[in-house]
Amino acid sequence: MQFSLANTVLLIILLLGSAPRTRDAPHPPPVQNSTPTDTSSAQVTLTMPKDSAAILNMAARINGLGGASLIPWHLRASYQIFDDKGHSRDSGAYEELWVSDKKYKRSYASPTFAQTDFATDHGLYRSGNQNWPGPEETTLRLEIIEPVPVALNFTGFRLESNHRSVDKVNLQCVTLKADWIFLSSDVYCFQPDKPILRFANAPGGRNVTVYNNIFTFQGQFLARDIRVLNAGKPRLVLHIDSIEEAPQVNDSDLMPPPDAVRIPSGKVVMPEKTMTALLLRQVLPHYPENAKADRITGTVVLHITIGKDGRVTNAQAISGPNELRKASIDAVLKWEYRPFLIAGEPTEVETSLPVIFTLGG
């Protein structure tokens, strides 16, 4: 998840036709030559598949800390969040003790957001800030746990395999191309001999993520240093300070404090900015010809429901020009998100989404 849709806004720019899609990218931080170092007893033996889809599928399995086959682990990381101008606006520490997708303790500690979640056999409990993590905090964890989405849907895309040099480091890349369909990242680049993630680029080249200082843990590949940039400016800098196996985890290690609040199960209402971090696939609406001819512009605000599988199941326009509502709904019903999990259980989500139509530059 990147930050190109920080407000989840679609800007439809028409200059007597559709604007060209540029792929010029800002200069990212350097990709370092990095030989994976093993920090566990597991050794990894694999080769780079020849098929582009197979590369992405394997990359989704071996990068990050997803999957139920891992034994319990304990991770500490430090992070810094930047504003739109590239100025630091928050910094903190992230910590997670993971036993399974249903049992864990994870916390964020910064001057603006302090929260600890306790997932137990009795449900999810939360102390500190009772809001769901924001887009930057959500992105932070995703970049560690699942940097290549397992739920990536290739339907409608042309997959192209190619090599590119990033700061004189030769990488094997897979590019996903389509007309009017976009992914959170449409270029994934790996080490030439193994699908170890090193670089990701969003549509239009505005958003770039660089993964450096690669190491292995329980047979999985992790980047100790991760940098997310938007239009050449830093948005998130993350460093894994430590990670270790934790085979002996007691229930008392996950015991919520007396002031922790139980998070109810069932459908949740989420801010659209947070859901932006989980957005995988978006389809841009076509500008209705009649509305274009009549020079009708404006913002259509949609109230949407995202199903347990991450697909948009319902979209209703609650404001905006009538002539633009159907086009907005038809497009957003084709959007897909990462499934939203509460203590490992997929959950329905409701959120709002603005879609902006404009004529001219």
C-alpha positions in Angstrom: 0.0 0.0 0.0 1.2 3.2 -1.0 0.1 6.8 -0.6 -0.9 7.9 -4.1 -4.6 7.9 -3.0 -4.0 9.5 0.4 -7.6 10.8 0.3 -8.9 8.0 -1.8 -9.9 10.5 -4.4 -10.1 9.8 -8.2 -9.3 12.8 -10.3 -10.7 12.4 -13.8 -8.8 14.9 -16.0 -10.2 15.4 -19.5 -8.7 17.8 -22.0 -10.9 17.0 -25.0 -9.9 13.4 -24.3 -8.1 11.4 -21.7 -4.8 12.5 -20.2 -1.8 10.3 -20.9 -0.5 8.1 -18.2 3.1 8.9 -17.3 5.5 6.4 -15.9 8.3 8.9 -15.0 9.4 8.1 -11.5 11.2 10.3 -9.0 14.7 9.2 -8.0 14.2 6.8 -5.1 16.6 6.1 -2.3 19.4 3.8 -3.4 18.8 0.0 -3.6 21.7 -1.5 -1.8 23.4 -4.7 -2.9 22.3 -6.9 -0.1 23.1 -10.6 0.5 20.5 -12.2 2.7 21.7 -13.3 6.1 20.1 -16.1 8.0 18.9 -15.3 11.5 17.2 -18.7 12.1 18.0 -22.3 11.7 16.0 -22.5 8.5 17.8 -22.3 5.2 16.1 -21.1 2.1 16.7 -22.9 -1.3 14.7 -21.5 -4.2 15.1 -20.3 -7.8 13.4 -17.6 -9.8 10.4 -18.9 -11.7 10.2 -18.0 -15.4 6.5 -17.2 -15.5 5.6 -13.7 -14.3 2.5 -14.8 -12.4 4.5 -17.6 -10.7 7.1 -15.0 -9.6 4.5 -12.9 -7.9 2.8 -15.9 -6.3 6.1 -17.1 -4.9 7.1 -13.6 -3.8 3.8 -13.3 -1.9 4.6 -16.5 0.0 8.3 -15.9 0.9 8.4 -12.2 1.6 7.2 -11.0 5.0 5.8 -12.9 8.0 2.5 -14.2 6.7 1.5 -17.8 7.0 0.4 -20.1 9.8 3.5 -22.3 9.5 5.7 -19.9 11.5 6.4 -20.6 15.1 5.7 -17.6 17.5 7.9 -14.6 17.1 8.6 -11.2 18.8 9.4 -8.2 16.7 10.4 -4.6 17.5 10.6 -1.8 15.0 11.1 2.0 14.9 9.4 4.3 12.4 9.1 7.8 11.3 6.1 9.4 9.5 6.3 12.4 7.2 3.8 15.0 6.0 3.0 15.9 2.3 6.0 18.2 2.2 8.4 15.6 3.5 8.7 17.0 7.0 8.7 14.6 10.0 5.4 14.7 11.9 5.6 11.6 14.0 8.0 8.9 15.1 7.5 5.9 17.3 8.0 2.2 18.0 6.0 -0.8 16.8 6.1 -4.1 18.7 4.4 -7.4 18.0 4.3 -10.7 19.8 2.7 -13.2 17.4 1.5 -16.6 18.3 -1.1 -17.1 15.5 -3.4 -15.0 13.4 -5.9 -15.2 16.3 -3.5 -14.8 19.2 -1.1 -11.8 19.4 -0.2 -8.6 21.1 0.7 -5.6 18.9 1.4 -2.0 19.9 2.1 1.4 18.5 3.8 4.0 20.7 4.3 7.5 19.5 3.4 11.0 20.7 0.3 11.1 18.5 -0.9 7.4 18.6 -0.5 5.0 21.4 -2.4 1.7 21.3 -2.0 -2.0 22.2 -4.2 -4.8 20.9 -4.5 -8.1 22.7 -6.0 -11.0 20.6 -7.0 -13.9 22.9 -9.2 -16.9 22.9 -11.9 -14.6 24.3 -11.7 -12.0 21.5 -9.8 -8.7 20.7 -9.2 -6.2 23.5 -7.7 -2.7 23.1 -6.0 -0.3 25.5 -5.0 3.3 24.8 -6.3 5.0 21.6 -9.6 3.3 20.7 -9.5 4.3 17.0 -8.3 1.9 14.4 -4.7 2.5 13.2 -4.4 5.2 10.5 -3.1 4.7 7.0 0.5 5.1 7.9 0.4 2.7 10.8 -1.6 0.2 8.7 1.0 0.5 5.9 3.8 0.1 8.4 2.6 -3.4 9.5 1.7 -4.5 6.0 5.2 -3.7 4.7 6.6 -6.0 7.4 4.0 -8.8 7.3 2.8 -8.9 3.7 4.6 -6.6 1.3 3.4 -8.6 -1.7 -0.3 -9.1 -1.4 -1.4 -12.7 -1.2 -4.8 -11.7 -2.6 -3.4 -10.0 -5.7 -5.8 -10.5 -8.6 -4.2 -10.7 -12.1 -7.5 -10.7 -14.0 -7.5 -7.9 -16.6 -3.8 -7.3 -16.4 -1.0 -8.0 -18.8 2.0 -9.3 -16.9 5.4 -8.4 -18.3 8.8 -9.7 -17.1 11.8 -7.5 -17.5 15.1 -6.3 -16.0 15.8 -2.8 -14.8 18.7 -1.2 -13.1 17.9 0.8 -10.0 20.9 2.7 -8.7 23.2 0.4 -10.6 21.6 -2.7 -9.0 20.2 -5.1 -11.5 16.7 -6.3 -10.6 14.2 -8.7 -12.1 10.8 -7.0 -12.4 7.2 -7.8 -13.1 5.0 -5.1 -14.5 1.2 -5.3 -14.4 -0.4 -3.2 -17.2 -4.0 -2.5 -17.9 -6.3 0.2 -19.2 -8.3 2.0 -16.6 -7.4 -0.5 -13.9 -4.7 0.2 -11.3 -3.1 -1.6 -8.4 -1.5 -0.2 -5.3 1.8 -1.1 -6.9 2.0 -2.1 -10.6 5.8 -2.9 -10.6 7.5 -5.3 -8.3 11.2 -5.8 -8.6 13.3 -8.7 -7.1 16.8 -9.9 -6.8 17.8 -11.5 -10.2 18.1 -15.1 -9.0 15.3 -15.2 -6.3 11.9 -13.5 -5.9 13.2 -11.5 -2.9 11.4 -8.1 -3.0 13.6 -5.1 -3.3 11.6 -2.3 -5.0 7.9 -1.5 -5.7 6.5 1.3 -7.9 2.9 2.6 -8.0 1.1 3.7 -11.2 2.5 7.0 -12.6 5.7 6.6 -10.7 4.7 8.9 -7.8 5.0 6.3 -5.1 8.1 4.2 -4.5 9.0 1.7 -1.9 12.5 0.4 -1.4 13.5 -2.6 0.6 17.1 -2.8 1.9 19.2 -4.9 4.2 17.5 -8.2 3.5 17.7 -11.1 6.0 15.9 -14.4 6.5 13.8 -15.5 9.5 12.2 -18.9 9.7 12.7 -19.3 6.0 11.0 -15.9 5.1 12.7 -12.9 3.6 12.5 -9.6 5.5 13.8 -6.1 4.8 15.4 -4.5 7.8 15.1 -1.0 6.3 12.0 0.1 4.3 11.4 3.5 2.8 8.1 4.7 1.3 8.2 7.9 -0.9 5.5 10.0 -2.5 6.6 12.2 -5.4 10.2 11.9 -4.3 9.4 12.9 -0.7 9.6 10.5 2.3 6.3 9.4 3.7 7.3 6.4 5.9 10.7 5.2 7.1 10.8 1.9 9.0 13.6 -0.1 10.6 13.3 -3.5 12.2 15.3 -3.3 15.4 15.0 -6.9 16.4 13.1 -10.1 15.8 13.4 -13.4 17.6 11.6 -16.7 17.9 9.3 -16.9 21.0 8.3 -20.6 21.3 7.4 -20.3 25.0 4.5 -17.8 25.1 2.2 -17.9 28.1 -1.4 -16.8 28.2 -0.3 -14.2 30.7 1.9 -12.6 28.0 -1.2 -11.7 26.1 -3.4 -10.8 29.0 -5.2 -7.4 28.5 -5.0 -4.9 31.3 -8.2 -4.2 33.3 -8.9 -0.9 31.4 -8.7 -2.6 27.9 -11.9 -2.4 25.9 -13.3 -5.5 24.1 -13.7 -4.9 20.3 -17.1 -6.3 19.2 -17.2 -8.7 16.3 -19.2 -8.0 13.2 -19.2 -5.2 10.6 -17.1 -2.2 11.4 -17.1 1.4 10.2 -13.6 2.6 9.0 -12.3 6.0 7.9 -11.7 6.1 4.2 -8.0 7.1 4.6 -7.3 3.9 6.6 -9.0 1.8 3.9 -6.9 3.5 1.3 -3.9 1.6 2.8 -5.7 -1.7 2.2 -6.8 -0.8 -1.4 -5.4 -3.3 -3.9 -7.3 -2.8 -7.2 -9.2 0.3 -8.5 -11.1 0.8 -11.7 -11.4 4.4 -12.8 -14.9 5.6 -13.9 -15.5 6.6 -17.5 -16.8 10.2 -17.7 -20.4 10.0 -19.1 -20.5 11.5 -22.5 -23.7 13.5 -21.8 -22.1 14.9 -18.6 -18.9 15.8 -20.5 -20.8 17.5 -23.2 -22.8 19.5 -20.7 -19.6 20.3 -18.7 -20.9 18.8 -15.5 -18.3 18.4 -12.8 -18.3 17.7 -9.1 -17.7 15.2 -6.3 -19.8 12.1 -5.9 -19.6 10.8 -2.3 -20.3 7.0 -2.0 -21.1 4.9 1.0 -19.6 1.5 0.3 -19.6 -1.9 1.9 -16.5 -4.1 1.5 -17.1 -7.8 1.9 -15.1 -10.3 3.9 -13.2 -11.2 0.8 -12.2 -7.6 0.2 -14.5 -7.0 -2.8 -16.9 -4.0 -2.8 -20.4 -5.6 -2.4 -22.5 -2.4 -2.3 -22.1 1.2 -3.2 -24.7 4.0 -2.8 -24.3 7.6 -3.8 -25.2 9.9 -0.9 -24.3 13.2 -2.6 -23.0 14.6 -5.9 -24.4 15.3 -9.4 -27.0 12.8 -10.5 -25.4 12.6 -14.0 -22.1 11.3 -12.4 -23.4 8.9 -9.8 -23.9 5.7 -11.9 -20.4 5.9 -13.4 -19.0 6.2 -9.9 -20.9 3.3 -8.6 -20.2 1.1 -11.6 -16.4 1.7 -11.2 -16.1 1.3 -7.4 -18.1 -2.0 -7.4 -15.0 -3.4 -9.2 -12.6 -2.3 -6.5 -10.8 -4.8 -4.3 -9.2 -4.4 -0.9 -7.1 -6.6 1.3 -9.6 -8.5 3.6 -10.0 -6.6 6.9 -9.2 -9.0 9.8 -10.2 -8.8 13.4 -8.2 -11.4 15.4 -7.7 -13.3 12.2 -11.4 -13.3 11.1 -12.3 -11.5 7.9 -14.8 -8.8 8.6 -17.2 -6.6 6.6 -16.3 -2.9 6.5 -18.4 0.2 5.8 -16.7 3.4 4.6 -17.2 6.5 2.5 -15.4 7.4 -0.7 -15.3 10.6 -2.7 -15.0 10.5 -6.4 -14.1 13.7 -8.1 -14.9 14.6 -11.7 -13.3 17.6 -13.3 -12.9 19.0 -16.9 -9.7 20.5 -18.0 -6.3 20.8 -16.2 
